[in-house]
Amino acid sequence: MPWLEEFKRGEGMDPPRPIVVEGVLPPWVLVRFWEGTKPGITGARGRIWVVEDDPIELMDGLAQADLTEVIADARVTFVVGPGVAEKLRDQLGAKIELSMPGSHVSSRAMAGSAPATAGIAGGRGSAVVEAIRALHTTQEAEHRRLITEVNSIYAGRDRAWWARRYAHATRPASDEPLRILLPVSRYSTFVRHSASDVAESLRAMGHEARVLSEPDDASRLASIAYLREFASWKPDLVVLIN
């Protein structure tokens, strides 16, 4: 369908950022998005959040189509009942290190045969849209805070500091091994496996190594995920496998 193709082209990501579908009546809107965002060749799957404040309307929608596969899909999360905007905000806020929804579609606000699909930025929206915007604002503020913190941590680490650090870390039986971070995407065919092998090799050499990757096949890491590693773990080296 044209509006779904426009959404997929506009995302340009693997997987696309999560989308929020507001309302399950009629159910074909949700079904079309679910069918159009199935796993690609890398295994990436678009995450879908379904919000419905009226349980009766949810039942009406479920009665009109077989959504068994949709409901069973782990990448689809249903948020139902009064206060869905707050519930959605709380659930997404607990995963602030991941990419937030970039699009919102209302099954109710339809013109002809096309649902009203929109990005999150600009204008006033429903309570759900406003909740998502608030999360974007929170995420941006946390990004800025972490940037300041990380810059403060690494500001005094000049060439002489790093020379001492590496000299100490590479001594036999050093009590302060290097902390090595390996950021990698799970949406690759080979590199993610190589990262695990490299990490094991570094550990065998006596260093600490962490592989940073997406937690599942329907998530994308936001900048906060990387910045948190630098702020809390303070890696001495970053290895990027190409």
C-alpha positions in Angstrom: 0.0 0.0 0.0 1.4 3.5 -0.8 1.3 4.8 2.7 3.2 1.8 4.0 5.8 2.0 1.3 6.3 5.7 2.1 6.9 4.7 5.8 9.4 2.1 4.9 11.3 4.3 2.4 11.3 7.2 4.9 12.9 5.1 7.7 15.9 4.0 5.7 17.1 1.9 8.7 17.7 -1.7 9.4 15.5 -2.3 11.3 13.3 0.8 11.0 12.6 2.7 14.2 9.6 1.5 16.1 6.2 2.6 15.0 3.1 3.2 17.2 -0.3 2.1 15.9 -3.0 3.8 17.8 -6.3 1.8 17.7 -7.1 -1.7 16.5 -10.4 -0.8 14.9 -10.3 -1.4 12.0 -7.6 -4.1 12.4 -6.3 -4.1 8.8 -4.0 -1.1 9.5 -2.1 -3.1 12.1 -2.1 -6.1 9.9 -0.6 -4.2 7.0 2.2 -2.7 9.1 2.9 -6.1 10.6 3.1 -7.8 7.2 5.1 -5.0 5.7 7.8 -5.1 8.4 8.6 -8.8 8.6 12.3 -9.9 9.0 14.7 -8.9 6.2 17.7 -10.9 5.1 19.7 -9.7 8.2 17.0 -10.9 10.5 16.0 -7.3 11.4 12.4 -6.8 12.3 10.5 -3.6 12.8 9.0 -3.2 16.3 5.4 -2.2 16.6 3.7 -0.7 19.7 -0.1 -1.1 19.6 -2.0 1.3 21.9 -5.8 1.0 22.6 -7.5 2.9 25.4 -10.8 1.2 24.9 -10.8 -2.6 25.7 -14.2 -2.9 24.0 -12.9 -1.5 20.7 -9.9 -3.8 21.0 -12.3 -6.8 21.2 -14.3 -5.4 18.3 -11.1 -5.2 16.2 -10.0 -8.7 17.2 -13.4 -10.0 16.2 -12.9 -8.7 12.6 -9.6 -10.4 11.7 -7.4 -13.3 12.8 -4.6 -11.5 14.6 -3.2 -14.7 16.2 0.2 -14.4 14.6 0.4 -10.7 15.3 -0.3 -11.1 19.0 2.2 -14.0 19.2 4.9 -12.0 17.6 7.5 -10.9 20.3 8.2 -7.6 18.4 4.6 -6.5 18.8 3.6 -5.0 22.2 0.0 -4.2 23.2 -0.7 -1.4 25.6 -4.4 -1.4 26.5 -6.8 0.5 28.8 -7.2 3.9 30.3 -4.0 6.0 30.5 -2.3 4.3 27.5 -0.2 7.3 26.9 1.3 7.2 30.3 1.7 3.4 30.1 3.5 3.7 26.8 5.7 6.4 28.1 6.7 4.3 31.1 7.4 1.2 29.1 9.5 3.0 26.4 11.2 5.2 29.1 12.6 2.0 30.7 14.4 1.4 27.4 15.7 5.0 26.8 19.0 3.6 25.4 17.1 2.3 22.4 15.8 4.1 19.4 12.4 5.7 20.1 9.4 5.5 17.8 9.7 7.6 14.7 6.2 7.3 13.3 2.7 7.2 14.5 -0.4 5.9 12.7 -4.0 6.3 13.9 -6.4 3.6 12.7 -9.3 5.8 13.6 -8.3 9.0 11.8 -8.8 7.7 8.3 -9.4 9.6 5.1 -10.8 7.2 2.5 -8.8 4.0 2.6 -5.6 5.5 4.0 -4.8 5.9 7.7 -3.4 9.1 9.0 0.3 8.4 9.3 2.7 11.1 10.6 6.1 11.6 12.1 6.5 12.6 15.7 7.9 16.1 15.2 5.8 19.2 14.8 2.3 20.4 15.8 0.1 19.1 18.6 -1.0 15.5 18.5 -2.8 13.0 20.6 -1.8 12.2 24.1 0.1 9.2 22.7 2.0 11.4 20.3 2.8 13.9 23.0 4.1 11.1 25.3 6.4 10.0 22.5 7.7 13.5 21.9 8.4 13.8 25.7 10.5 10.7 25.4 12.4 12.1 22.5 13.1 15.2 24.6 14.2 13.1 27.6 16.5 11.1 25.3 18.1 14.2 23.8 18.6 15.7 27.3 20.3 12.5 28.5 22.5 12.5 25.4 23.7 16.1 26.2 24.3 15.2 29.8 26.3 12.1 28.9 28.3 14.0 26.3 29.4 16.5 29.0 30.2 13.7 31.5 32.3 11.7 28.9 34.1 14.8 27.8 35.0 15.6 31.4 36.3 12.0 32.0 38.5 12.0 28.9 39.6 15.6 28.8 42.7 15.1 30.9 43.9 11.9 29.1 46.6 13.2 26.9 49.3 11.3 25.1 51.5 10.9 28.2 48.5 9.7 30.2 47.7 7.0 27.7 51.3 5.9 27.4 51.4 5.3 31.2 48.1 3.6 31.1 49.1 1.1 28.3 52.5 0.5 29.8 50.9 -0.4 33.1 48.1 -2.5 31.6 50.4 -4.6 29.4 52.8 -5.6 32.2 52.8 -9.2 33.1 50.1 -9.9 35.8 48.9 -6.3 35.7 46.2 -5.5 38.2 44.6 -3.0 35.8 44.0 -4.7 32.4 42.8 -2.7 29.4 39.1 -2.2 29.1 38.2 -2.8 25.4 34.9 -2.0 23.9 33.7 -3.7 20.6 30.6 -2.0 19.2 29.0 -4.2 16.6 25.6 -4.6 14.9 23.8 -7.9 15.2 22.4 -7.1 11.7 25.4 -8.4 9.9 26.3 -11.8 8.6 29.9 -12.1 9.7 31.2 -9.1 11.7 29.1 -9.9 14.8 30.6 -13.4 15.0 34.1 -11.9 14.5 33.5 -9.5 17.3 32.8 -12.3 19.7 36.0 -14.1 18.6 38.1 -11.0 19.0 36.6 -10.4 22.5 37.5 -13.9 23.6 41.1 -13.5 22.3 41.5 -10.2 24.2 40.2 -11.8 27.4 42.7 -14.7 26.9 45.4 -12.0 26.8 44.3 -10.8 30.2 42.2 -7.8 29.2 38.6 -7.0 29.8 36.4 -6.9 26.7 32.8 -6.1 26.1 30.7 -6.5 22.9 28.1 -3.8 22.6 25.2 -4.8 20.3 21.4 -4.6 20.0 19.6 -6.7 22.6 17.2 -8.3 20.1 16.2 -8.4 16.4 13.8 -5.6 16.6 15.8 -2.9 18.4 18.3 -0.2 17.4 20.8 1.3 19.8 20.5 5.0 20.4 23.6 7.2 21.1 22.9 6.9 24.8 23.8 3.2 24.8 27.3 4.0 23.6 27.8 7.1 25.8 26.7 5.1 28.9 29.5 2.7 28.3 32.1 5.5 28.1 30.6 7.2 31.2 30.4 4.1 33.4 33.0 1.7 32.2 35.5 4.2 30.7 37.0 2.0 28.0 40.7 2.5 27.1 40.3 1.2 23.5 37.5 0.8 21.0 37.8 -1.9 18.3 35.7 -1.5 15.2 35.7 -4.5 12.9 35.6 -3.6 9.3 
